[in-house]
Amino acid sequence: MKIAFLGPEASFTQLATTQLFPTETKIPQVSILDCFRAVEDGIVDKAVVPLENSIEGTVSMTLDYLYKTPEIHIEAEAVMPIAHHLMIHKSQSNDADLEKIYSHPQALAQSFHYLDQHYKNIPKQDFSSTAAAAKHVSENPDRKLAAVANQFAAKLYDLEIIQRNIHDFEQNHTRFIIISKSKKSYDNSGLENIGRKSGLLVSLPEDHAGGLHQVLSVFAWRNMNLSKIESRTLKTGLGNYFFFLNIVGDWHPILHENALEELKALGTKVDFLGNYNEYLLES
Ligand SMILES: O=C(O)C(=O)C[C@]1(C(=O)O)C=C[C@@H](O)C=C1
């Protein structure tokens, strides 16, 4: 089996993928979009992508491509603690006169206050992943560059960590999802299972008073507990959104199927992403 992930080696997504699929063939991708494409085109069986971070919120690219590719489902979720470190090339003795700090936009955002306090005037530049940023620093020994990445990237790319744990809040976790075209759910008794949930994408037919209330009442009177509701722009004009919803627990074949039917009867477009396990990974 082939698994795509947002690479390169030593990205946070790779750390998650290795715990979820220790023995499978893992194929790094340059972007989240490439992970979706690899699944869509059948180049891989599954992919692992980040969905949400406890400091910075939703990874909007993942949500957008879940919406755009209705044939792709979620097989499982996995939550992993995230620690960011600031690192430079070993040939640079210190952080004086730093030229630039590179990282994935999520990592820069998760460390925003630290970087603002200590490196306010140093330009920050987005990179496709934290590991790609670390690799770039390692390939430019003569420049005064720094990266925000994890300790495995520092080791792999032979960089010096000059400040540990620079994320702004101690509790920093990222939720990853396994995506595939199969409607199966991923099961792994070797990992800590922390719950079960379903994912749904819902868009309303047109903006009208009480539209969202009607959608939510479908779940409320059936006593279905929502753990997340997020709106995201449809990109068809200001004020047009779709909603990503999580429902806690197992999928009840009658109660839940009826809920889907009722949502459709309200004129909403519903994409059921799956009923799946949530695991806790190690950092
Ligand atoms: O850049 C990486 O290393 C990634 O795996 C991506 C990613 C993300 O998109 O959220 C994963 C976990 C961290 O939150 C920071 C970055």
The ligand as a Gaussian input file, in Angstrom:
#p B3LYP/6-31G(d) Opt

LIG

0 1
 O        5.131000      21.823000       7.907000
 C        5.005000      20.689000       8.403000
 O        5.932000      20.080000       8.942000
 C        3.697000      20.052000       8.332000
 O        3.613000      18.852000       8.442000
 C        2.469000      20.941000       8.174000
 C        1.893000      21.452000       9.494000
 C        0.492000      22.109000       9.251000
 O        0.110000      22.376000       8.130000
 O       -0.201000      22.368000      10.248000
 C        1.697000      20.331000      10.435000
 C        1.811000      20.500000      11.778000
 C        2.157000      21.812000      12.378000
 O        0.937000      22.388000      12.781000
 C        2.805000      22.725000      11.410000
 C        2.752000      22.499000      10.077000

